[in-house]
Amino acid sequence: MHMTFYWRRNVTLLFSSWQTDSWISYTLTLLTCFIFSILYQYMEDHHLRFKLLSTSAASTTTNGTTVDTTPLLSKKIFTVGVVVGG
């Protein structure tokens, strides 16, 4: 299996059972890889959008005010002159 650019039609891709022996099978293999890469990017985009929507929905309350999503770093815990937990 070649680890550099290899421009012949006899290629083994990922598995020993996935071999190309003609230009048609080579073209179909390239097309399959391209379609899987598009599908992966599509799923990754939707994952990030869902994550963004879930964090923005969690950071607002029903009356529209924002809630701090990192309470350990908020100013509410640390007050001037008072040591918390000490």
Helices and strands as residue ranges (DSSP letters): E 11-12, E 19-20, H 23-58, G 71-73
